[in-house]
Amino acid sequence: MKKAVIINASPRKNGNSSQISEYIIKKLEGMDITYFNLREMEFTGCIDCGYCSKNRGCVIKDELQNMYSIFDESDITITITPIYFDGTPWKLKAMIDRMQAIYNSKYTLKDSLIDRSKKRRGFAVSIAGGPEYETQFQGNKNVLEFMYKSINTELIEHINVSDTDHVPAYENKKAMAEIDMLIDRIY
Ligand SMILES: Cc1cc2nc3c(=O)[nH]c(=O)nc-3n(C[C@H](O)[C@H](O)[C@H](O)COP(=O)(O)O)c2cc1C
């Protein structure tokens, strides 16, 4: 059975990202799914203590402790996130910063937390309130590309959804069609 990780980065309970996450989870029926609903999780960001440059893993014992093995065992990672100030909202950024332990395991300790030969794929759905403008998704795109590289997962597509102030993402026909197409591709 394929293993999928769904990351919902919105702090809003029934917002756009939550609706899209639930839609995707339904569509992936039959897969073994880990739902990282960040709003409901308690964890901190990286404190640059240096532990992971000498030891494999992270010294902070919170709800992100098991994410290293979950990403390692995953086949698919799908991230659904709102855009904040053209970038990544803080809780997702905090989670990504904790992936520094993966970076150090690969390049400092040369004992990777992630099996680098395993084939993994995924996509991202980024959701913004304003009408489309040039820089709207850029900061978040850069961060997500680095994140997927760190978990050795091919990021096959970024779906960008603008203007949720007027049209909820769930009612955006073009975006939903893109999501359906990517789910079919990723199965
Ligand atoms: C702190 C904050 C910053 C935001 N920054 C942007 C922005 O830079 N560009 C934009 O188009 N929308 C911005 N928005 C609007 C959100 O991206 C939009 O409401 C999105 O649909 C929220 O997703 P959610 O419903 O999944 O929480 C911002 C919202 C908040 C709360």
The ligand as an SDF file (V2000), in Angstrom:
LIG
                    3D

 31 33  0  0  0  0  0  0  0  0999 V2000
   -1.0680   37.0780    7.7930 C   0  0  0  0  0  0  0  0  0  0  0  0
   -1.6660   36.9790    6.4130 C   0  0  0  0  0  0  0  0  0  0  0  0
   -0.9030   37.3330    5.3230 C   0  0  0  0  0  0  0  0  0  0  0  0
   -1.4200   37.2310    4.0220 C   0  0  0  0  0  0  0  0  0  0  0  0
   -0.6470   37.5800    2.9600 N   0  0  0  0  0  0  0  0  0  0  0  0
   -1.1520   37.4760    1.7020 C   0  0  0  0  0  0  0  0  0  0  0  0
   -0.3500   37.8550    0.5820 C   0  0  0  0  0  0  0  0  0  0  0  0
    0.8120   38.2210    0.6820 O   0  0  0  0  0  0  0  0  0  0  0  0
   -0.9240   37.7560   -0.6600 N   0  0  0  0  0  0  0  0  0  0  0  0
   -2.2030   37.3480   -0.8580 C   0  0  0  0  0  0  0  0  0  0  0  0
   -2.6780   37.3040   -1.9990 O   0  0  0  0  0  0  0  0  0  0  0  0
   -2.9820   36.9680    0.2030 N   0  0  0  0  0  0  0  0  0  0  0  0
   -2.4840   37.0260    1.4640 C   0  0  0  0  0  0  0  0  0  0  0  0
   -3.2550   36.6370    2.5480 N   0  0  0  0  0  0  0  0  0  0  0  0
   -4.5930   36.0440    2.3120 C   0  0  0  0  0  0  0  0  0  0  0  0
   -4.5580   34.5100    2.4030 C   0  0  0  0  0  0  0  0  0  0  0  0
   -3.5570   33.9770    1.5770 O   0  0  0  0  0  0  0  0  0  0  0  0
   -5.9150   33.9430    1.9700 C   0  0  0  0  0  0  0  0  0  0  0  0
   -6.9350   34.4320    2.8220 O   0  0  0  0  0  0  0  0  0  0  0  0
   -5.9330   32.4120    1.9490 C   0  0  0  0  0  0  0  0  0  0  0  0
   -7.0650   31.9800    1.2600 O   0  0  0  0  0  0  0  0  0  0  0  0
   -5.9730   31.8290    3.3590 C   0  0  0  0  0  0  0  0  0  0  0  0
   -5.9850   30.4200    3.2360 O   0  0  0  0  0  0  0  0  0  0  0  0
   -6.8410   29.5050    4.2590 P   0  0  0  0  0  0  0  0  0  0  0  0
   -8.2690   29.8370    4.0170 O   0  0  0  0  0  0  0  0  0  0  0  0
   -6.4900   28.1320    3.8580 O   0  0  0  0  0  0  0  0  0  0  0  0
   -6.3700   29.8250    5.6410 O   0  0  0  0  0  0  0  0  0  0  0  0
   -2.7570   36.7630    3.8480 C   0  0  0  0  0  0  0  0  0  0  0  0
   -3.5220   36.4130    4.9820 C   0  0  0  0  0  0  0  0  0  0  0  0
   -2.9950   36.5300    6.2450 C   0  0  0  0  0  0  0  0  0  0  0  0
   -3.8400   36.1280    7.4340 C   0  0  0  0  0  0  0  0  0  0  0  0
  1  2  1  0
  2  3  1  0
  2 30  2  0
  3  4  2  0
  4  5  1  0
  4 28  1  0
  5  6  2  0
  6  7  1  0
  6 13  1  0
  7  8  2  0
  7  9  1  0
  9 10  1  0
 10 11  2  0
 10 12  1  0
 12 13  2  0
 13 14  1  0
 14 15  1  0
 14 28  1  0
 15 16  1  0
 16 17  1  0
 16 18  1  0
 18 19  1  0
 18 20  1  0
 20 21  1  0
 20 22  1  0
 22 23  1  0
 23 24  1  0
 24 25  2  0
 24 26  1  0
 24 27  1  0
 28 29  2  0
 29 30  1  0
 30 31  1  0
M  END
$$$$
